[in-house]
Amino acid sequence: MRRAAIALLLMAGFPCLAWAKDKPNIILFLVDDMGWTDCGAYGSQYYETPNVDQFAAQSMLFTDAYAHPLCSPSRASIMTGQEETRHGIMSAHGHQEPDPPGPQVFQENPPATQPFLLPKSRQYLDPETVTLAEGHPSPKHRVGNITDGPDKIPAGTTSDAIINNIDLYPTLLELAGVPLPENHVMDGLSFAPVLLEGKDFPRDTSFSWFPYHDAGISVRKGDWKLIRRFKENPKYYAGLVELYHLKDDLGETNNLAKQMPGKVAELGKLIDRHFIETGGLYPKPNPAFGEQAKALEIQSIRWDAEGQKGVAWDFSDVAP
């Protein structure tokens, strides 16, 4: 749920661009389990990363870019330009036998100790999905170096655009001069105009959904970030709702949820609509959880948006 650092793009990947005539050659470096302060370019005084730092000095650095909390959904979102709630790959299950095609479903036979029924991760992308590799008609490129194109992306610049893994697909296609594929739902937006023209990015939100372990979903909008949890874990966080003002609290240490229930409700509506618009399954109380499940059912509320049903969180527990 924490912020990922991107040096065009660190953590989600480094696109290395070399322009050959009018079109670039692109290499995308993916770095697994790298925190946003784990290199010198982003302030680390512990890790020595001279090559990354040199690359960053020739690049545009993004200070507010995000990656998903796990490798498999990150890769799926890069390949499809879609949110996890849409493509349904939320864990590393690709080595297992694929399930029959169809809509997302909840996990079967959940343990009685698990308060919520959680969505089951898909084991493969929908065969009809047009991936990034298929969206480009000529996927073979010779190796390039970022220093080959200094006149395209201003070196040593930064951007505070709120971008995500889902934005890589449309960005790389636009940089390569390739139109977006038809009949493919794209959640991401191209940030090529940010890179090449210094324009503002037209979106100020980013979602991150991880239903397992300490299950939760977060939304970043502007300077605000809301994290909604589905399991208590006092060792690592307090309560089920966290609200942070990142401009004043970059390390997310001061939870403002109890002081600002209105802001919690405002951002919570974005999460609810996100599930509806992307077709994701929202966790629901586990009937096997006994009497506690009944209490959870009472705390949950139903709402109707544009004729579709969804489950919204009851924010009364964070009221002052």
VMD Tcl script that draws the C-alpha trace (Angstrom):
set ca {
  {0.00 0.00 0.00}
  {3.01 2.29 0.35}
  {4.19 4.62 -2.36}
  {6.56 3.27 -4.99}
  {9.30 5.40 -6.42}
  {9.65 5.61 -10.15}
  {12.59 6.96 -12.11}
  {10.73 6.67 -15.39}
  {9.67 4.15 -13.96}
  {11.55 2.86 -10.93}
  {9.70 0.00 -9.21}
  {7.05 -0.35 -11.89}
  {9.94 -0.42 -14.34}
  {12.54 1.72 -16.08}
  {11.65 2.39 -19.72}
  {14.95 3.04 -21.45}
  {14.36 4.90 -24.70}
  {16.59 5.30 -27.74}
  {15.09 7.11 -30.71}
  {15.82 5.57 -34.09}
  {14.60 8.11 -36.63}
  {11.04 8.88 -35.48}
  {10.31 5.87 -33.24}
  {12.02 4.75 -30.03}
  {13.43 1.41 -29.03}
  {12.18 0.60 -25.54}
  {13.62 -1.56 -22.77}
  {11.54 -1.95 -19.61}
  {13.43 -2.90 -16.43}
  {11.26 -4.40 -13.68}
  {12.64 -4.25 -10.13}
  {10.97 -6.52 -7.58}
  {10.63 -5.66 -3.87}
  {12.37 -2.30 -4.19}
  {11.14 0.38 -1.83}
  {10.74 3.96 -2.94}
  {13.76 5.11 -0.91}
  {16.02 2.16 -1.80}
  {18.33 4.03 -4.18}
  {20.44 7.15 -4.02}
  {18.31 9.01 -6.55}
  {15.44 9.02 -4.04}
  {17.48 9.88 -0.98}
  {18.91 6.59 0.31}
  {22.10 7.05 2.31}
  {22.42 3.32 2.95}
  {22.15 1.61 -0.44}
  {24.78 2.46 -3.03}
  {23.21 2.52 -6.49}
  {25.57 4.47 -8.77}
  {24.22 3.07 -12.05}
  {20.61 3.73 -11.12}
  {21.56 7.21 -9.93}
  {23.34 7.93 -13.22}
  {20.31 6.69 -15.14}
  {18.04 8.89 -13.01}
  {20.20 11.94 -13.69}
  {19.49 11.46 -17.42}
  {15.77 10.89 -16.87}
  {12.56 12.33 -15.58}
  {11.87 11.18 -12.00}
  {8.31 10.64 -10.81}
  {7.82 11.42 -7.13}
  {4.21 10.18 -6.83}
  {4.13 6.97 -8.85}
  {2.73 3.66 -7.63}
  {3.20 -0.05 -8.17}
  {0.94 -2.85 -6.94}
  {1.90 -4.70 -3.74}
  {2.70 -8.02 -5.48}
  {4.60 -9.04 -8.60}
  {1.85 -10.98 -10.43}
  {-0.82 -8.26 -10.41}
  {1.87 -5.71 -11.29}
  {2.88 -7.67 -14.37}
  {-0.74 -8.30 -15.36}
  {-1.53 -4.58 -15.12}
  {1.54 -3.66 -17.16}
  {0.57 -6.21 -19.81}
  {-3.09 -5.16 -19.98}
  {-3.29 -1.54 -18.82}
  {-6.06 -2.70 -16.48}
  {-6.70 -2.49 -12.74}
  {-6.37 -5.65 -10.61}
  {-10.08 -5.51 -9.91}
  {-10.69 -5.83 -13.65}
  {-8.14 -8.43 -14.81}
  {-8.60 -10.46 -11.60}
  {-5.00 -11.62 -11.16}
  {-4.23 -10.86 -7.54}
  {-1.72 -13.53 -6.54}
  {1.00 -15.80 -7.99}
  {-1.19 -18.68 -9.20}
  {-0.08 -18.84 -12.83}
  {1.72 -22.16 -12.24}
  {-1.55 -23.90 -11.38}
  {-4.07 -25.47 -13.71}
  {-6.28 -22.70 -15.12}
  {-9.87 -22.41 -14.01}
  {-12.64 -22.43 -16.62}
  {-13.26 -18.99 -18.17}
  {-15.96 -16.88 -16.62}
  {-16.59 -14.06 -14.16}
  {-14.59 -13.60 -10.98}
  {-15.71 -15.74 -8.05}
  {-15.12 -15.83 -4.30}
  {-12.76 -18.30 -2.65}
  {-14.31 -21.70 -1.93}
  {-14.54 -23.19 1.58}
  {-12.84 -20.33 3.43}
  {-11.69 -21.06 7.00}
  {-14.06 -20.17 9.82}
  {-11.35 -17.90 11.24}
  {-11.47 -15.64 8.17}
  {-14.06 -12.85 8.70}
  {-14.55 -12.08 5.01}
  {-15.08 -14.01 1.82}
  {-12.33 -12.81 -0.49}
  {-12.24 -12.95 -4.30}
  {-10.31 -15.81 -5.84}
  {-7.33 -14.80 -7.94}
  {-7.54 -15.71 -11.59}
  {-4.73 -17.93 -12.82}
  {-4.41 -16.47 -16.31}
  {-5.42 -13.47 -18.37}
  {-8.57 -13.65 -20.43}
  {-7.50 -15.14 -23.80}
  {-9.35 -12.30 -25.55}
  {-7.18 -9.68 -23.81}
  {-4.90 -7.69 -26.11}
  {-1.65 -7.53 -24.14}
  {1.06 -4.92 -24.51}
  {3.14 -7.30 -26.65}
  {0.19 -8.00 -28.96}
  {-0.84 -4.35 -29.06}
  {2.43 -3.44 -30.75}
  {2.55 -4.83 -34.31}
  {6.36 -5.21 -34.28}
  {7.51 -6.24 -30.80}
  {11.16 -6.83 -31.77}
  {13.44 -3.84 -31.08}
  {17.17 -3.44 -30.95}
  {18.69 -2.46 -27.62}
  {18.81 1.26 -26.95}
  {20.24 3.54 -24.29}
  {18.54 6.45 -22.66}
  {21.43 8.74 -23.56}
  {20.47 8.32 -27.22}
  {17.41 10.50 -26.79}
  {18.27 13.46 -24.54}
  {16.39 15.91 -26.75}
  {13.11 14.05 -26.19}
  {12.83 13.76 -22.38}
  {14.47 16.58 -20.40}
  {17.25 15.17 -18.23}
  {17.28 15.80 -14.50}
  {13.60 16.77 -14.32}
  {10.88 15.61 -11.94}
  {7.12 15.17 -12.09}
  {4.54 14.83 -9.32}
  {1.99 13.20 -11.65}
  {0.10 10.41 -9.84}
  {0.73 7.49 -12.18}
  {0.43 3.72 -11.84}
  {1.42 0.46 -13.51}
  {-1.73 0.62 -15.62}
  {-0.41 3.73 -17.36}
  {2.65 2.04 -18.87}
  {0.74 0.25 -21.65}
  {-0.83 3.34 -23.25}
  {2.31 5.43 -22.62}
  {4.69 3.04 -24.36}
  {2.34 2.64 -27.33}
  {2.05 6.42 -27.72}
  {5.83 6.84 -27.51}
  {6.17 4.19 -30.22}
  {3.55 5.88 -32.42}
  {1.16 2.94 -32.18}
  {-2.62 3.46 -31.72}
  {-4.41 1.82 -28.83}
  {-5.93 -1.57 -29.71}
  {-9.62 -1.70 -30.48}
  {-12.04 -3.77 -28.38}
  {-9.76 -3.64 -25.35}
  {-10.76 -1.94 -22.09}
  {-7.95 0.35 -20.96}
  {-7.96 1.73 -17.41}
  {-4.58 3.44 -17.76}
  {-3.78 6.79 -19.36}
  {-0.72 7.79 -21.33}
  {1.73 10.06 -19.54}
  {3.75 10.59 -22.71}
  {2.66 14.28 -22.82}
  {4.14 14.66 -19.32}
  {7.45 13.25 -20.55}
  {7.71 15.02 -23.89}
  {5.81 18.27 -23.38}
  {5.76 18.85 -19.63}
  {1.97 18.81 -19.57}
  {-0.14 18.06 -16.51}
  {-1.43 14.51 -16.10}
  {-5.24 14.50 -16.40}
  {-5.87 12.12 -13.46}
  {-5.17 12.68 -9.75}
  {-6.21 9.27 -8.38}
  {-4.58 5.86 -8.02}
  {-5.99 2.62 -6.59}
  {-4.18 -0.39 -5.14}
  {-6.08 -3.60 -4.31}
  {-4.59 -6.59 -2.47}
  {-7.20 -8.96 -0.97}
  {-4.88 -11.42 0.79}
  {-2.87 -11.51 4.03}
  {-3.54 -8.06 5.53}
  {-6.27 -7.53 2.95}
  {-7.02 -3.99 1.91}
  {-7.55 -1.43 -0.81}
  {-6.19 2.09 -0.97}
  {-7.03 5.17 -2.98}
  {-4.76 8.16 -3.49}
  {-6.45 11.37 -4.57}
  {-4.43 14.54 -4.63}
  {-2.61 14.85 -1.32}
  {-4.97 12.42 0.45}
  {-4.71 8.67 0.82}
  {-7.29 6.29 2.31}
  {-6.56 2.66 3.19}
  {-9.51 0.36 3.90}
  {-8.67 -2.95 5.61}
  {-10.61 -6.20 5.94}
  {-8.57 -7.74 8.75}
  {-7.23 -6.31 11.98}
  {-3.50 -6.59 12.66}
  {-2.56 -4.38 15.64}
  {1.11 -5.32 15.24}
  {1.35 -3.36 11.99}
  {-1.59 -0.95 11.88}
  {-4.43 0.34 14.05}
  {-8.05 -0.27 13.10}
  {-9.53 -0.95 9.69}
  {-9.45 2.57 8.23}
  {-6.39 4.79 7.72}
  {-6.37 8.33 6.35}
  {-3.21 10.30 5.62}
  {-2.41 13.75 4.26}
  {0.75 12.96 2.29}
  {1.90 16.53 1.80}
  {2.36 16.85 5.57}
  {2.91 13.17 6.39}
  {4.85 11.40 3.65}
  {5.72 8.48 5.94}
  {2.03 7.83 6.73}
  {2.46 7.99 10.50}
  {-0.48 10.18 11.55}
  {-3.84 8.45 10.95}
  {-6.49 11.18 10.60}
  {-9.48 8.84 10.10}
  {-11.13 9.56 13.46}
  {-10.64 13.32 13.15}
  {-11.94 13.53 9.57}
  {-14.84 11.11 9.00}
  {-16.14 13.29 6.16}
  {-12.94 12.90 4.17}
  {-12.97 9.15 4.90}
  {-16.50 8.90 3.53}
  {-15.61 11.01 0.47}
  {-12.66 8.83 -0.49}
  {-14.56 5.68 0.46}
  {-17.13 6.45 -2.22}
  {-14.32 6.46 -4.79}
  {-13.35 2.95 -3.69}
  {-16.95 1.73 -3.91}
  {-17.37 3.17 -7.40}
  {-14.01 1.71 -8.42}
  {-15.25 -1.81 -7.68}
  {-18.44 -1.21 -9.64}
  {-16.76 0.34 -12.68}
  {-14.06 -2.34 -12.95}
  {-16.24 -5.35 -12.10}
  {-14.21 -6.31 -9.04}
  {-15.58 -8.43 -6.20}
  {-15.84 -6.59 -2.90}
  {-15.18 -8.80 0.17}
  {-18.30 -9.85 2.01}
  {-18.88 -11.38 5.46}
  {-18.03 -15.08 5.72}
  {-21.10 -17.06 6.91}
  {-18.78 -19.61 8.52}
  {-17.39 -16.93 10.79}
  {-20.28 -17.45 13.23}
  {-21.76 -14.70 15.35}
  {-19.02 -12.26 14.38}
  {-20.12 -12.62 10.77}
  {-23.62 -11.50 11.71}
  {-22.18 -8.38 13.34}
  {-20.15 -7.66 10.23}
  {-23.29 -8.04 8.09}
  {-25.02 -5.44 10.23}
  {-22.06 -3.05 9.92}
  {-22.08 -3.35 6.12}
  {-24.54 -1.27 4.11}
  {-25.95 -1.67 0.65}
  {-26.10 1.08 -1.86}
  {-27.20 1.48 -5.45}
  {-25.22 3.44 -8.04}
  {-26.37 3.70 -11.62}
  {-28.61 0.67 -11.20}
  {-25.85 -1.59 -9.90}
  {-25.50 -2.99 -6.42}
  {-22.33 -2.67 -4.40}
  {-21.18 -2.98 -0.82}
  {-19.96 0.12 0.94}
  {-18.14 0.32 4.27}
  {-19.89 1.70 7.34}
  {-17.76 4.64 8.51}
  {-19.51 5.03 11.87}
  {-16.59 3.33 13.62}
  {-14.30 6.26 12.74}
  {-16.63 9.01 13.87}
  {-15.22 11.27 16.64}
}
mol new
graphics top color blue
foreach p $ca { graphics top sphere $p radius 0.5 }
foreach p [lrange $ca 0 end-1] q [lrange $ca 1 end] { graphics top cylinder $p $q radius 0.2 }
display resetview
